[in-house]
Amino acid sequence: EVQLVESGGGLVQPGGSLRLSCAASGFAVIGSTITWNRQAPGTGLEWVSTIYSNGVTVYADSIKGRFTVSRDNAKNTAYLQMSALKPEDTAVYYCTSRGRRGQGTQVTVSS
């Protein structure tokens, strides 16, 4: 069964950093396309970043230069390293792959 479990969210001050994890089971992250989305309160789902099966990475303009997506094949986990966080980055962050989405992890950027 394909499962994705996000973790690593929390409360951070503006300018701070967090690393989100997306632990996969039931399939291998190597060779898989994994997408990160986020949803802020009262808004729709916003695409953040994708790492394609061939390793190519793409980012939304709103986070380009601040976030980095990667994957660790040995741990079968994808990551979203977030730096220079802003209050507008506050949202629930989800990873998706193989038609499944995790439960999300809350990121709150506030002083």
C-alpha positions as CSV (number, residue, x, y, z in Angstrom):
1,E,0.0,0.0,0.0
2,V,1.3,3.4,-1.0
3,Q,1.7,5.7,2.0
4,L,3.2,9.1,2.6
5,V,3.9,10.6,6.0
6,E,5.0,14.2,6.4
7,S,6.8,15.5,9.5
8,G,9.1,18.3,10.5
9,G,6.6,21.2,10.7
10,G,6.4,23.6,13.6
11,L,6.5,27.2,14.7
12,V,9.4,29.2,13.5
13,Q,10.3,32.9,13.5
14,P,10.5,34.9,10.3
15,G,13.9,34.3,8.7
16,G,14.2,30.9,10.2
17,S,14.5,27.5,8.6
18,L,12.7,24.1,8.7
19,R,13.2,20.8,7.0
20,L,10.1,18.9,6.1
21,S,10.3,15.1,5.6
22,C,8.0,12.9,3.5
23,A,8.5,9.3,4.4
24,A,7.3,6.9,1.7
25,S,6.2,3.3,2.0
26,G,4.9,0.9,-0.6
27,F,7.0,2.3,-3.4
28,A,10.5,3.7,-3.9
29,V,11.1,7.4,-4.0
30,I,13.9,6.8,-6.5
31,G,12.5,7.0,-9.9
32,S,9.2,8.6,-8.6
33,T,7.9,12.1,-9.0
34,I,7.1,13.7,-5.7
35,T,5.3,17.0,-5.3
36,W,5.0,19.4,-2.4
37,N,1.9,21.5,-2.1
38,R,0.6,23.8,0.7
39,Q,-2.7,25.2,1.9
40,A,-2.9,28.3,3.9
41,P,-6.0,29.0,6.0
42,G,-9.0,30.0,3.9
43,T,-7.2,29.4,0.6
44,G,-6.9,26.6,-2.0
45,L,-4.1,24.2,-2.5
46,E,-0.9,25.8,-3.8
47,W,1.8,24.0,-5.7
48,V,5.2,24.5,-4.1
49,S,7.8,22.2,-5.7
50,T,8.3,19.0,-7.7
51,I,11.2,16.6,-8.0
52,Y,10.7,14.5,-11.1
53,S,11.6,10.9,-11.4
54,N,14.7,11.9,-13.4
55,G,15.9,14.2,-10.6
56,V,14.9,17.5,-12.2
57,T,13.5,20.0,-9.7
58,V,11.1,22.8,-10.2
59,Y,9.8,25.5,-7.9
60,A,7.0,28.0,-7.6
61,D,8.2,31.6,-8.0
62,S,7.0,32.4,-4.5
63,I,9.6,30.2,-2.9
64,K,12.3,30.0,-5.5
65,G,15.7,30.5,-4.0
66,R,14.5,29.8,-0.5
67,F,13.3,26.2,-0.6
68,T,15.1,23.1,-1.9
69,V,13.5,19.8,-2.6
70,S,15.5,16.5,-2.5
71,R,15.2,12.8,-1.8
72,D,17.2,10.2,0.1
73,N,16.9,6.9,-1.6
74,A,18.4,5.0,1.2
75,K,15.8,6.4,3.7
76,N,13.1,6.3,1.0
77,T,12.2,9.9,2.1
78,A,11.8,13.2,0.3
79,Y,12.6,16.5,1.9
80,L,11.7,20.1,1.6
81,Q,14.4,22.4,3.1
82,M,12.9,25.8,3.8
83,S,14.9,28.8,4.6
84,A,14.3,32.6,5.0
85,L,10.8,31.7,6.0
86,K,8.1,34.4,5.8
87,P,4.7,34.7,7.5
88,E,3.1,34.1,4.2
89,D,4.7,30.6,4.1
90,T,2.4,29.6,7.0
91,A,0.3,26.6,5.7
92,V,-0.2,22.9,6.0
93,Y,2.4,21.3,3.7
94,Y,1.6,18.1,1.9
95,C,3.6,15.7,-0.2
96,T,2.0,13.7,-3.0
97,S,3.1,10.8,-5.2
98,R,1.6,7.9,-7.0
99,G,-1.8,9.4,-6.6
100,R,-1.6,9.6,-2.8
101,R,-1.2,12.5,-0.4
102,G,0.0,12.5,3.1
103,Q,-1.8,13.9,6.1
104,G,0.2,17.1,6.0
105,T,2.4,19.0,8.5
106,Q,1.7,22.4,9.8
107,V,4.2,25.2,9.4
108,T,3.6,28.4,11.2
109,V,5.9,31.4,10.7
110,S,5.4,34.0,13.3
111,S,7.3,36.2,15.8
